[in-house]
Every structure is written in C-alpha cells, then in structure tokens.
Amino acid sequence: MFTHVMVGTNDKEKARAFYDATFGVLGISGMSTPNGAFYGDPEAREGMFGVVTPRNGEPATCANGGTIGFPAKDRPTVDAWYAAGMANGGSDEGPPGERPWGDPPMYGAYLRDPDGNKLCAFCPPGA
C-alpha cells in the first residue's frame, strides 16, 4: 500500500537506539544512514520505515492525530515491543492490553518515540 513512512527526529542517536530496540523485537532489521536510519527490506518490495533529521534543517515535529501501527505475531511480542520502547526513551500512550475492537478483542500497546511520534503494535485476535 505504501513505499515508505518517514518520521523526523531531532536526535538521530536516540532515535536509532529506540527503533533498533523496538523493531528488533518485531524481527525487522535496520540500517543507519548519515541522517538517521531505515528499517525493513527494500528487496522485499514492502513498505520501509525511516527516521531522519529533516532535510530543510528545521526542527522535527510529530503529527497531531497521527499513529503508525506495526504488526506483532503474538501478545508476548507486543509486551516485549512496548518494554523495549520504554527502556529506550519511549513514553507510554497505552500499555499492553486488550482493546475493545472486534470479537475477540484485539491486543496491542501504544507509545511515543523520543521525538513524540505515536506508534502502536498489535497482534491478531487470539494470538
């Protein structure tokens, strides 16, 4: 559906530590770039995720109302993703737990990266 998603950072080292940890839990590898990092496999022709300092040199800001979601294989992976984010400069936006969407309910967690970008990880119901 998309080629890539980019978020800005004001501290590429903090951003790399956060995303290396959270994407590592999800089994997604990354590569550093001079201005940040990219995650995913470009050869797989799936969407990539990037975190970089803005090209225009202005401070990075987070989207108001924006959330970027990532799939997790099961509840322990959601829990580990959240813990990795919190241990690497993230902040809580909704701890792991069931959400009242669907029957059975979905299980997921929300957090913000060190620059304030809102993220979530969810697993399939019953996983």
C-alpha positions in Angstrom: 0.0 0.0 0.0 2.9 2.4 0.6 6.6 2.6 -0.3 7.7 4.1 2.9 6.8 6.0 6.0 9.2 8.7 7.4 9.2 10.4 10.7 11.5 13.2 11.8 14.0 13.2 14.6 16.0 15.9 16.4 18.4 13.3 17.9 19.3 10.6 15.4 21.3 8.6 18.0 18.4 8.4 20.4 16.1 7.6 17.5 18.4 4.8 16.3 18.6 3.3 19.8 14.8 3.4 20.2 14.0 2.0 16.7 16.8 -0.6 16.8 15.3 -2.0 20.0 11.6 -1.8 19.1 12.0 -3.1 15.5 14.4 -5.8 16.7 11.7 -7.2 18.9 9.4 -7.4 15.8 12.2 -9.1 13.7 12.7 -6.1 11.5 16.3 -5.1 10.7 17.6 -1.7 10.1 20.5 0.2 8.5 22.0 3.5 9.7 22.2 6.4 7.3 24.1 9.7 7.8 20.8 11.4 8.8 19.1 8.6 10.8 18.1 5.0 9.9 15.8 2.9 7.6 14.1 -0.3 8.6 12.7 -3.1 6.5 13.9 -5.0 3.5 14.0 -2.9 0.3 14.3 -6.1 -1.8 11.0 -7.4 -0.4 9.2 -4.6 -2.1 7.3 -3.9 1.1 7.0 -0.6 2.9 10.1 0.8 4.6 10.2 2.9 7.7 12.6 5.8 8.1 13.6 8.1 10.9 15.7 11.1 9.8 16.6 14.6 10.6 14.5 16.9 8.4 16.2 17.9 5.1 15.1 21.5 5.4 17.1 21.9 8.7 14.1 22.9 10.7 13.2 21.0 14.0 11.3 17.8 13.6 7.8 17.7 15.0 5.3 14.9 15.5 1.9 14.6 13.7 -1.1 15.7 15.7 -3.6 12.8 15.4 -1.2 10.5 13.6 -0.4 7.0 14.6 1.8 4.4 12.9 0.9 0.8 13.6 3.1 -2.3 13.3 2.1 -6.0 13.3 3.3 -8.3 16.1 3.0 -12.1 16.0 1.5 -12.6 19.5 0.9 -11.0 22.9 4.4 -11.6 24.3 5.8 -9.8 21.2 3.5 -6.8 21.9 4.7 -6.8 25.5 8.3 -7.0 24.5 7.9 -4.3 21.9 6.4 -2.0 24.5 9.1 -2.8 27.1 11.9 -2.2 24.5 10.4 1.2 23.6 10.0 2.3 27.2 13.6 1.2 28.0 14.9 3.2 25.1 13.5 6.6 25.6 9.8 6.0 24.7 6.8 7.2 26.6 3.6 5.5 27.5 0.5 6.1 25.3 -1.4 3.0 26.4 0.2 -0.1 27.9 -0.2 -3.6 26.5 -3.7 -4.9 26.9 -6.9 -5.8 25.1 -8.7 -3.2 23.1 -12.5 -3.4 22.6 -12.2 -3.7 18.8 -13.5 -6.9 17.4 -14.6 -10.2 18.9 -12.4 -11.5 20.3 -10.8 -8.2 21.3 -7.5 -7.1 19.8 -4.3 -6.9 21.9 -1.9 -4.0 21.5 0.2 -1.3 23.0 0.9 2.4 22.2 3.9 4.5 22.9 5.7 7.6 21.6 9.2 7.6 20.3 11.8 10.0 21.8 10.6 12.7 19.4 6.9 12.3 20.2 5.8 10.2 17.2 2.9 7.9 18.2 3.3 4.2 17.5 1.4 1.1 18.2 1.9 -2.7 17.9 -1.0 -5.1 17.6 -1.3 -8.9 17.2 -4.1 -10.8 15.7 -7.0 -11.6 18.0 -6.4 -14.8 20.0 -2.6 -14.8 19.2 
